[in-house]
Amino acid sequence: MNPLRWNFRAQCLLGFLICAGLLAFAIYMQIQMGLEPCPLCIYQRIAFASVGVLFLLGALHGPSSRAGRACYGVLTLIAAGVGAGIAGRHVYVQLLPKDLGSSCGPPLSFLSETMGPFEVFRTVLTGTGDCGNIDWQFLGLTMPMWSLVWFVLLGLWALYAGLRRVAR
């Protein structure tokens, strides 16, 4: 079976299952392998969850109109784009030389208690210390690099599913 020929609901369900699998893998790595997520990792998890929820909503709704499918595709692409931006920032932080990076600062829980949500978001995205640690690699790519790859693939998949012409 060729997933490129699946209907919109099946394509969205596949996108949701991929997001759920990626989140399950991240949680497995945290619990079983002891890799504690940095603030940028947590934001990437939230972005994967957002992409997955949009895919799930698209699968459950299954709009018959081309405009409805395009709406889900574009919204999911936007969520994946935000995730790709966060992952891209994380990759940048990891590739910075250690002497150019500063500390990420206090833990995310402390930041959220002492600052507003937008200040926390800005602080986390500009931090470069703990977020620059490379604790895991697969095929020469770090976890944020793999996240970036998956965000791009999921965004393209959402766009394809939402904008492709369906034979009647």
C-alpha positions as CSV (number, residue, x, y, z in Angstrom):
1,M,0.0,0.0,0.0
2,N,1.3,3.4,-1.0
3,P,0.7,6.0,1.7
4,L,0.7,8.7,-1.0
5,R,-2.6,7.3,-2.3
6,W,-4.3,7.0,1.1
7,N,-7.3,9.2,1.8
8,F,-7.0,12.3,3.9
9,R,-8.1,10.6,7.2
10,A,-5.5,7.9,6.8
11,Q,-2.7,10.3,6.0
12,C,-3.6,12.4,9.1
13,L,-3.8,9.3,11.2
14,L,-0.3,8.3,10.1
15,G,1.0,11.8,10.9
16,F,-0.6,11.5,14.4
17,L,1.0,8.1,15.0
18,I,4.4,9.4,14.0
19,C,4.1,12.3,16.4
20,A,2.9,9.9,19.2
21,G,5.8,7.6,18.5
22,L,8.4,10.4,18.6
23,L,7.0,11.7,21.9
24,A,7.0,8.1,23.3
25,F,10.6,7.8,22.2
26,A,11.5,11.1,23.9
27,I,9.8,10.0,27.1
28,Y,11.5,6.6,26.9
29,M,14.9,8.3,26.5
30,Q,14.1,10.4,29.6
31,I,12.9,7.7,31.9
32,Q,15.0,4.7,30.8
33,M,18.2,6.3,29.5
34,G,18.2,9.2,32.1
35,L,18.4,12.0,29.5
36,E,16.7,15.0,31.2
37,P,15.2,17.4,28.7
38,C,16.4,21.0,28.6
39,P,13.9,23.8,28.1
40,L,14.3,23.8,24.3
41,C,13.6,20.0,24.3
42,I,10.4,20.6,26.3
43,Y,9.3,23.2,23.8
44,Q,10.0,20.8,21.0
45,R,7.8,18.2,22.7
46,I,5.0,20.7,23.0
47,A,5.4,21.5,19.3
48,F,5.3,17.7,18.4
49,A,2.2,17.4,20.6
50,S,0.6,20.3,18.8
51,V,1.3,18.8,15.3
52,G,0.0,15.5,16.5
53,V,-3.2,17.0,17.8
54,L,-3.8,18.8,14.6
55,F,-3.2,15.6,12.6
56,L,-5.6,13.8,14.9
57,L,-8.3,16.5,14.6
58,G,-7.9,16.3,10.8
59,A,-8.3,12.5,10.9
60,L,-11.3,12.6,13.1
61,H,-13.0,15.4,11.2
62,G,-12.0,14.2,7.7
63,P,-13.4,17.2,5.9
64,S,-14.7,16.4,2.4
65,S,-14.1,19.9,1.0
66,R,-10.7,20.8,-0.4
67,A,-10.7,24.0,1.6
68,G,-11.3,22.1,4.8
69,R,-8.4,19.7,4.1
70,A,-6.2,22.7,3.1
71,C,-7.0,24.4,6.4
72,Y,-5.8,21.4,8.4
73,G,-2.7,21.0,6.2
74,V,-1.7,24.7,6.5
75,L,-2.4,24.8,10.3
76,T,-0.3,21.7,10.8
77,L,2.4,23.1,8.6
78,I,2.5,26.3,10.7
79,A,2.8,24.2,13.9
80,A,5.6,22.1,12.4
81,G,7.3,25.3,11.3
82,V,7.2,26.7,14.8
83,G,8.7,23.4,16.0
84,A,11.3,23.5,13.3
85,G,12.3,27.0,14.4
86,I,12.7,25.9,18.0
87,A,14.7,22.8,16.9
88,G,16.8,25.0,14.5
89,R,17.6,27.3,17.4
90,H,18.6,24.2,19.5
91,V,20.8,22.9,16.8
92,Y,22.5,26.4,16.5
93,V,23.0,26.4,20.3
94,Q,24.6,22.9,20.1
95,L,26.9,23.9,17.3
96,L,28.2,27.1,19.1
97,P,31.7,26.7,20.5
98,K,31.5,26.3,24.3
99,D,33.4,29.5,25.0
100,L,30.7,31.6,23.1
101,G,27.8,30.1,24.9
102,S,26.3,31.3,28.2
103,S,24.2,29.4,30.7
104,C,20.6,28.5,30.1
105,G,20.0,29.9,33.5
106,P,17.6,28.5,36.2
107,P,15.4,25.5,35.6
108,L,12.2,26.0,33.6
109,S,10.0,25.5,36.7
110,F,11.7,28.5,38.4
111,L,11.4,30.6,35.3
112,S,7.7,29.9,35.0
113,E,7.1,30.8,38.7
114,T,9.0,34.1,38.4
115,M,8.2,35.4,34.9
116,G,5.4,35.7,32.5
117,P,5.0,33.1,29.7
118,F,6.4,35.4,27.0
119,E,9.4,36.3,29.1
120,V,10.0,32.6,29.8
121,F,9.8,31.7,26.1
122,R,12.2,34.5,25.2
123,T,14.6,33.6,28.0
124,V,14.7,29.9,27.0
125,L,15.2,30.7,23.3
126,T,18.1,33.0,24.1
127,G,19.8,30.7,26.6
128,T,22.7,28.6,25.3
129,G,24.3,26.7,28.2
130,D,22.7,23.4,29.2
131,C,20.8,23.4,25.9
132,G,24.1,23.0,24.1
133,N,25.0,19.7,25.7
134,I,25.1,16.8,23.3
135,D,24.0,13.7,25.3
136,W,22.8,11.4,22.4
137,Q,23.5,10.9,18.7
138,F,22.2,8.5,16.1
139,L,23.8,8.3,12.6
140,G,25.9,11.4,13.5
141,L,22.8,13.6,14.3
142,T,21.8,14.9,17.7
143,M,18.3,14.7,19.0
144,P,17.5,18.3,18.1
145,M,18.8,17.6,14.6
146,W,16.5,14.6,14.3
147,S,13.6,16.8,15.6
148,L,14.3,19.3,12.9
149,V,14.3,16.6,10.3
150,W,11.0,15.2,11.6
151,F,9.4,18.7,11.8
152,V,10.3,19.3,8.2
153,L,9.0,15.9,7.1
154,L,5.7,16.2,9.1
155,G,5.2,19.8,7.8
156,L,5.6,18.6,4.2
157,W,3.4,15.6,4.8
158,A,0.7,17.8,6.2
159,L,0.9,20.2,3.2
160,Y,0.8,17.2,0.8
161,A,-2.2,15.7,2.5
162,G,-4.0,19.0,2.8
163,L,-3.4,20.3,-0.7
164,R,-3.4,17.3,-2.9
165,R,-6.1,16.8,-5.5
166,V,-8.5,14.0,-4.6
167,A,-9.9,11.9,-7.5
168,R,-13.7,11.8,-7.5
